[in-house]
């Protein structure tokens, strides 16, 4: 299962980087989405998740008696989702505003406009 996850993460990273290098703003935004999803899956895969109970320790012991889930990777992924959503929203608004003022669909066309 980890091999499959590694291949999926590698494919998402490759597609995301390829789309980031293209000259279309729409492809750039899609590349950002793919890259953020790849990072989330990478954290999820690297955490070596164990199916277990909630990470609660009984009051009379110093450590967990059974296998418990690690809450740190879940918290990191949630934080990464929120940050990537903010970056995506900013990129969409920036592209929308730039398109309204320049009406250019390529980054090369946006470079040549001096407005």
Secondary structure by P-SEA (a helix, b strand, c coil): caaaaaaaaaaaaaaaaaaaacccaaaaaaaaaaaaaaaaaaaaaaccccccccccccccccccccccccaaaaaaaaaaaaaaaaaaaaaaaaaaaaaaacccccaaaaaaccc
